[in-house]
């Protein structure tokens, strides 16, 4: 059985804007998200890309019962998570005891405080190369697109990743 991973809105948006969503769907993970996440993506082109990619074989969209909603609303956090979407993915990740994909700083810290592993958009790109879903050259292109569409991503980590991938490209060309 594939490992679970819960995805937040901002990672989906990053991947859609970078043109990496189709690649992401090929990762060897069982991807879960919540209906709140899906409903948060309103830009028509982004929504169309998301709807095309979110097939039951690829992603499980979790809708909560009334009782679960009450539990989410009562779920205590150290930080003031303002959006129900954030609390819903955190609640789901804690409940399922699986990693969370998010770029939201407060949500990431809260997840870590709850003992969860947290990854972001850069990790996804790394996984695409590690799982041989895309080449290092393609990953570099995706990273440069990410850099343009989301200037809040950690610039130093992104530069280091690009340099590392460029080394992979040079190494493979010499063989």
Residue frames relative to the residue before (quaternion, step in Angstrom):
aa qw qx qy qz dx dy dz
X 1.0000 0.0000 0.0000 0.0000 0.00 0.00 0.00
X 0.4886 -0.6767 0.4721 0.2837 3.57 -0.97 0.87
X 0.5344 -0.5990 0.4893 0.3408 3.54 -1.23 0.58
X 0.4370 -0.6856 0.5250 0.2516 3.55 -1.16 0.72
X 0.0390 0.7501 -0.6600 -0.0184 3.51 -1.29 0.49
X 0.2698 -0.7598 0.5762 0.1337 3.58 -0.93 0.97
X 0.1729 -0.8168 0.5470 0.0607 3.59 -0.82 1.00
X 0.3092 -0.7400 0.5792 0.1463 3.53 -1.03 0.98
X 0.7316 -0.4649 0.2983 0.3996 3.55 -1.32 0.37
X 0.7125 0.4975 -0.3003 0.3933 3.59 0.68 -1.05
X 0.6119 0.5240 -0.3662 0.4657 3.61 1.08 -0.53
X 0.6207 0.5217 -0.3433 0.4740 3.60 0.96 -0.79
X 0.6689 0.5005 -0.3087 0.4547 3.61 0.85 -0.94
X 0.6298 0.5277 -0.3352 0.4609 3.61 0.92 -0.86
X 0.7103 0.4716 -0.2676 0.4488 3.57 0.79 -1.04
X 0.6201 0.5228 -0.3409 0.4754 3.58 1.05 -0.70
X 0.6885 0.4890 -0.2862 0.4527 3.60 0.82 -1.00
X 0.7007 0.4588 -0.2655 0.4774 3.59 1.05 -0.73
X 0.4587 -0.6826 0.4502 0.3479 3.59 1.24 -0.24
X 0.5216 0.6690 -0.3818 0.3669 3.58 1.21 0.50
X 0.4104 0.7565 -0.4495 0.2392 3.59 1.24 -0.06
X 0.6506 0.5127 -0.3222 0.4582 3.60 0.92 -0.85
X 0.6303 0.5176 -0.3264 0.4779 3.58 1.05 -0.75
X 0.6381 0.5569 -0.3159 0.4277 3.56 0.91 -1.00
X 0.6657 0.5255 -0.2976 0.4384 3.56 0.97 -0.87
X 0.6557 0.5153 -0.3088 0.4574 3.59 1.26 -0.33
X 0.4470 0.6950 -0.4603 0.3244 3.60 1.24 -0.13
X 0.4879 -0.6754 0.4826 0.2700 3.52 -1.16 0.69
X 0.4695 0.6067 -0.4835 0.4216 3.54 0.65 1.24
X 0.3768 -0.6425 0.6005 0.2908 3.51 -1.28 0.38
X 0.1912 -0.8233 0.5307 0.0634 3.56 -0.32 1.30
X 0.0569 -0.7760 0.6282 0.0048 3.53 -0.93 1.01
X 0.0476 0.7535 -0.6557 0.0002 3.53 -1.24 0.53
X 0.4668 -0.6670 0.4909 0.3102 3.56 -1.25 0.00
X 0.6473 -0.5072 0.4010 0.4037 3.53 -1.27 0.35
X 0.5931 0.5740 -0.3615 0.4337 3.59 1.11 -0.64
X 0.6339 0.5253 -0.3236 0.4664 3.58 1.01 -0.83
X 0.6701 0.5023 -0.2986 0.4578 3.57 0.81 -1.01
X 0.6972 0.4831 -0.2724 0.4543 3.59 0.93 -0.89
X 0.6025 0.5779 -0.3533 0.4221 3.59 1.21 -0.39
X 0.6492 0.4953 -0.3244 0.4776 3.59 1.15 -0.45
X 0.0378 -0.8611 0.5035 -0.0594 3.53 -0.23 1.37
X 0.5264 0.6260 -0.4278 0.3847 3.60 1.14 -0.48
X 0.5352 -0.6879 0.3751 0.3156 3.63 -0.62 1.10
X 0.6891 0.4664 -0.2987 0.4673 3.63 0.85 -0.89
X 0.6498 0.5080 -0.3146 0.4698 3.58 0.99 -0.83
X 0.6454 0.5234 -0.3146 0.4588 3.57 0.98 -0.88
X 0.6439 0.5220 -0.3193 0.4592 3.59 0.99 -0.86
X 0.6487 0.5027 -0.3159 0.4762 3.60 0.95 -0.85
X 0.6575 0.5149 -0.3093 0.4548 3.56 0.90 -0.93
X 0.6774 0.4970 -0.2987 0.4527 3.59 0.84 -0.95
X 0.6303 0.5316 -0.3282 0.4609 3.59 1.08 -0.72
X 0.7316 0.4411 -0.2276 0.4673 3.57 1.02 -0.83
X 0.6883 0.5067 -0.2877 0.4321 3.58 1.04 -0.69
X 0.1568 0.7682 -0.5978 0.1669 3.52 0.30 1.27
X 0.6463 -0.5498 0.3527 0.3946 3.61 -1.10 0.57
X 0.6244 0.5382 -0.3466 0.4475 3.60 1.10 -0.58
X 0.7373 0.4319 -0.2219 0.4696 3.57 1.10 -0.66
X 0.8228 0.0576 0.0426 0.5637 3.57 0.85 -1.01
X 0.2355 -0.7400 0.6114 0.1521 3.54 -1.03 0.83
X 0.1919 -0.7720 0.5992 0.0906 3.57 -0.73 1.11
X 0.2338 -0.7980 0.5470 0.0962 3.55 -0.58 1.20
X 0.1052 -0.7406 0.6622 0.0440 3.53 -0.94 1.02
X 0.3355 -0.7803 0.5026 0.1609 3.57 -0.89 0.90
X 0.4782 -0.6335 0.5300 0.2984 3.53 -1.20 0.67
X 0.6922 -0.4582 0.3485 0.4353 3.58 -1.27 0.17
X 0.6552 0.5084 -0.3052 0.4679 3.56 0.98 -0.85
X 0.6493 0.5032 -0.3160 0.4747 3.59 0.98 -0.82
X 0.6163 0.5406 -0.3441 0.4578 3.60 1.04 -0.76
X 0.6370 0.5118 -0.3267 0.4750 3.58 0.98 -0.81
X 0.6478 0.5129 -0.3142 0.4676 3.60 1.00 -0.80
X 0.6304 0.5185 -0.3301 0.4742 3.59 1.04 -0.77
X 0.6757 0.4958 -0.2957 0.4584 3.58 0.88 -0.93
X 0.6968 0.4494 -0.2595 0.4951 3.60 1.10 -0.68
X 0.4733 0.6991 -0.4287 0.3215 3.58 1.26 -0.39
X 0.2804 -0.7905 0.5271 0.1363 3.57 -0.54 1.19
X 0.0421 -0.7764 0.6289 0.0002 3.52 -1.02 0.92
X 0.5330 -0.6245 0.4653 0.3307 3.57 -1.19 0.51
X 0.7268 0.3432 -0.1993 0.5606 3.53 1.14 -0.67
X 0.4905 -0.6462 0.4934 0.3135 3.53 -1.18 0.52
X 0.0938 -0.7852 0.6116 0.0246 3.58 -0.07 1.29
X 0.3003 -0.8221 0.4634 0.1389 3.54 -0.23 1.33
X 0.7460 0.4023 -0.2173 0.4842 3.57 1.01 -0.75
X 0.5185 -0.6326 0.4890 0.3031 3.51 -1.03 0.87
X 0.5697 0.5991 -0.3706 0.4233 3.57 1.13 -0.66
X 0.6654 0.5045 -0.3026 0.4596 3.59 0.89 -0.94
X 0.6707 0.4875 -0.3008 0.4711 3.56 0.90 -0.92
X 0.6438 0.5415 -0.3352 0.4242 3.59 1.01 -0.76
X 0.6963 0.4451 -0.2950 0.4796 3.62 0.89 -0.82
X 0.6141 0.5307 -0.3465 0.4703 3.58 1.08 -0.66
X 0.6426 0.5249 -0.3103 0.4639 3.57 0.92 -0.94
X 0.6727 0.5021 -0.2912 0.4589 3.57 0.90 -0.96
X 0.6690 0.4972 -0.3009 0.4634 3.60 0.93 -0.90
X 0.6404 0.5017 -0.3234 0.4833 3.60 1.01 -0.78
X 0.6560 0.5279 -0.2997 0.4485 3.56 0.93 -0.96
X 0.7588 0.3711 -0.1886 0.5009 3.59 0.92 -0.95
X 0.3136 -0.7782 0.4842 0.2484 3.58 1.33 -0.20
X 0.5224 0.6201 -0.4228 0.4046 3.55 0.80 1.03
X 0.6700 -0.5168 0.3502 0.4018 3.59 -1.24 0.38
X 0.2821 -0.7312 0.6030 0.1488 3.50 -1.31 0.58
X 0.2252 -0.7365 0.6235 0.1345 3.56 -1.04 0.85
X 0.3014 0.7416 -0.5527 0.2316 3.58 -0.55 1.14
X 0.2817 -0.7392 0.5850 0.1788 3.52 -1.24 0.53
X 0.4927 0.6623 -0.4171 0.3803 3.59 1.32 -0.05
X 0.4646 -0.7370 0.4216 0.2513 3.58 -0.50 1.23
X 0.6959 0.4618 -0.2851 0.4702 3.60 0.79 -0.98
X 0.6491 0.5128 -0.3177 0.4635 3.57 0.97 -0.83
X 0.6345 0.5302 -0.3255 0.4586 3.59 0.98 -0.83
X 0.6704 0.4928 -0.2973 0.4682 3.59 0.89 -0.96
X 0.6469 0.5189 -0.3165 0.4605 3.57 0.97 -0.85
X 0.6442 0.5154 -0.3165 0.4682 3.57 0.98 -0.85
X 0.6566 0.5019 -0.3083 0.4712 3.58 0.95 -0.87
X 0.6275 0.5290 -0.3292 0.4669 3.59 1.05 -0.76
X 0.6894 0.4458 -0.2607 0.5080 3.57 1.20 -0.55
X 0.5960 -0.6255 0.3377 0.3735 3.57 1.27 0.37
X 0.5020 0.6615 -0.4209 0.3651 3.58 1.25 0.31
X 0.4280 -0.6239 0.5806 0.3008 3.52 -1.29 0.46
X 0.1070 -0.7996 0.5902 0.0293 3.56 -0.93 0.91
X 0.0593 -0.7735 0.6309 0.0078 3.53 -1.00 0.93
X 0.2424 -0.7638 0.5772 0.1572 3.55 -1.32 0.22
X 0.8044 -0.3142 0.2210 0.4531 3.51 -1.35 -0.25
X 0.6365 0.5284 -0.3419 0.4459 3.61 1.00 -0.73
X 0.6093 0.5451 -0.3404 0.4644 3.57 1.06 -0.73
X 0.6166 0.5466 -0.3500 0.4456 3.58 0.99 -0.82
X 0.6635 0.5005 -0.3116 0.4606 3.59 0.86 -0.94
X 0.6249 0.5317 -0.3302 0.4667 3.60 1.00 -0.80
X 0.6607 0.5121 -0.2999 0.4597 3.57 0.95 -0.89
X 0.6010 0.5685 -0.3604 0.4309 3.59 1.04 -0.72
X 0.6796 0.4574 -0.2810 0.5000 3.58 1.02 -0.82
X 0.6673 0.5189 -0.3099 0.4353 3.60 0.85 -0.96
X 0.7347 0.3829 -0.2272 0.5118 3.58 1.04 -0.72
X 0.4493 -0.7323 0.4123 0.3030 3.59 1.34 0.31
X 0.3254 0.7326 -0.5204 0.2941 3.56 1.02 0.86
X 0.7798 0.0158 -0.0401 0.6246 3.56 1.17 -0.56
X 0.5644 -0.5990 0.4531 0.3425 3.54 -1.26 0.41
X 0.6440 -0.4948 0.3912 0.4330 3.60 -1.21 0.26
X 0.6170 0.5490 -0.3500 0.4421 3.61 1.03 -0.75
X 0.6613 0.4881 -0.3031 0.4822 3.58 0.93 -0.89
X 0.6317 0.5381 -0.3301 0.4499 3.59 0.98 -0.82
X 0.6277 0.5270 -0.3336 0.4658 3.60 1.01 -0.77
X 0.6343 0.5183 -0.3218 0.4748 3.58 0.97 -0.84
X 0.6635 0.5028 -0.3008 0.4652 3.59 0.92 -0.93
X 0.6507 0.5157 -0.3148 0.4600 3.59 0.98 -0.82
X 0.6568 0.4998 -0.3156 0.4682 3.59 0.96 -0.80
X 0.6170 0.5143 -0.3379 0.4905 3.59 1.11 -0.65
X 0.6334 0.5330 -0.3216 0.4596 3.57 0.98 -0.88
X 0.6397 0.5416 -0.3160 0.4445 3.54 0.97 -0.92
X 0.6753 0.4874 -0.2862 0.4739 3.59 1.01 -0.84
X 0.7567 0.4104 -0.2253 0.4564 3.59 0.88 -0.90
X 0.7969 0.1573 -0.1029 0.5741 3.61 1.16 -0.36
X 0.1448 -0.8347 0.5274 0.0641 3.58 0.14 1.27
X 0.5774 0.6006 -0.3744 0.4071 3.62 1.26 -0.14
X 0.4910 0.6445 -0.4461 0.3803 3.60 1.22 -0.15
X 0.5892 -0.6020 0.3947 0.3670 3.62 -1.06 0.65
X 0.3846 -0.7786 0.4567 0.1931 3.54 -0.28 1.36
X 0.6682 0.5069 -0.3134 0.4453 3.60 0.86 -0.93
X 0.6544 0.5013 -0.3144 0.4707 3.61 0.91 -0.88
X 0.6455 0.5236 -0.3216 0.4536 3.55 1.00 -0.83
X 0.6511 0.5122 -0.3112 0.4657 3.59 0.94 -0.89
X 0.6517 0.5136 -0.3109 0.4635 3.59 0.96 -0.88
X 0.6527 0.5132 -0.3093 0.4636 3.56 0.99 -0.82
X 0.6412 0.5127 -0.3218 0.4716 3.58 0.98 -0.83
X 0.6462 0.5120 -0.3182 0.4680 3.61 0.93 -0.88
X 0.6488 0.5165 -0.3096 0.4652 3.58 0.95 -0.87
X 0.6779 0.4802 -0.2895 0.4755 3.58 0.93 -0.89
X 0.6152 0.5321 -0.3492 0.4653 3.60 1.05 -0.71
X 0.6172 0.5354 -0.3325 0.4710 3.58 1.10 -0.69
X 0.6268 0.5272 -0.3257 0.4723 3.58 1.08 -0.73
X 0.6494 0.5172 -0.3140 0.4606 3.55 1.00 -0.86
X 0.6610 0.4953 -0.3043 0.4746 3.59 0.92 -0.94
X 0.6569 0.5249 -0.3073 0.4456 3.59 0.93 -0.91
X 0.6920 0.4679 -0.2893 0.4674 3.58 0.95 -0.82
X 0.6282 0.5315 -0.3422 0.4536 3.59 1.14 -0.55
X 0.6575 0.5202 -0.3105 0.4479 3.60 1.14 -0.60
X 0.6175 0.5715 -0.3455 0.4156 3.61 1.18 -0.42
